[in-house]
């Protein structure tokens, strides 16, 4: 199946802008990218095949993160040395993820219990359902903990401690060691930086997500970056991984330019609107709402998969 | 809608006889330049708007 096989009707352009507005608004409101909702919902609501949804979402994400990085540069919170070092791992990861998706695209159909379904839809739906469950429960648990803290039922902790694995990775003396003055890090193994880049790049290339939910905690707890630097560097890294991702997916015919344009228009406006409303609402209840929204996404993906499985 | 049709046509297979998808050079260029261009335009516009209006706008998701 090549990219040319999927034709998006131009009549759906305004609906896609509205869809981008909605997802961008939610992303802005909840302070996240929304990529993990964008791809499965494009498949569920508009019937966009997963490989086209991933490639086109990376295009949208490339534009959004470029705009955000341009704005963030004035704060001077980007560790460019760390960002450029991580790029090698990120690029390898993006390419590996894109190739796995390419394998799935050409994997054909599977017959399970007498029902035929295409392998890519089955695998990607299951992976997305797992991802949404993971993110949803993490967000709900974190927000409930914060609500309990605020009501005085749980003691306040200054900051979550790094896990033993994170501490071991941070102190690992595997040559070559690099120092990152902008982040206040004296010495860290280059392999740790590359591994973080690879893991998040892989998720971007295969699933079309920014990977901030892994990169951000990794930068803070494994590398020991200050949170503000982690935010800026994460944006820089998303811009690169999405840029490289859209390029490699375009080589494979997985980018629909009409879809990219519609999503870009919708999400850039929606993100601004969402972000301005979050100031009024704010707080842990917003994150709780987001966690619940992820579970709604799981149900939608499951229903679509079930219908596809039973009705062909 | 002609520019939308143009965008859609760019995604067509450059060589239908060759195995797999054969990207056209223009398609590859637009795939990268369109999002980067829009992103730069939006980012710079928002920074200008913040400077002129003297307010900090919401930062959005990414």
Interface residues (C-beta under 8 A of the other chain):
Chain A: X2 X3 X4 X7 X8 X10 X13 X24 X27 X28 X30 X31 X32 X33 X34 X59 X60 X61 X62 X63 X64 X65 X66 X67 X68 X69 X70 X71 X72 X74 X210 X235 X238 X239 X242 X243 X246 X247 X250 X251 X252 X253 X255 X256 X257 X258 X260 X261 X264 X267 X268 X271 X272 X274 X275 X276 X278 X279
Chain B: X1 X4 X5 X7 X8 X10 X11 X12 X13 X20 X21 X23 X27 X28 X30 X31 X32 X34 X35 X36 X38 X39 X40 X42 X43 X44 X46 X47 X57 X58 X59 X60 X61 X62
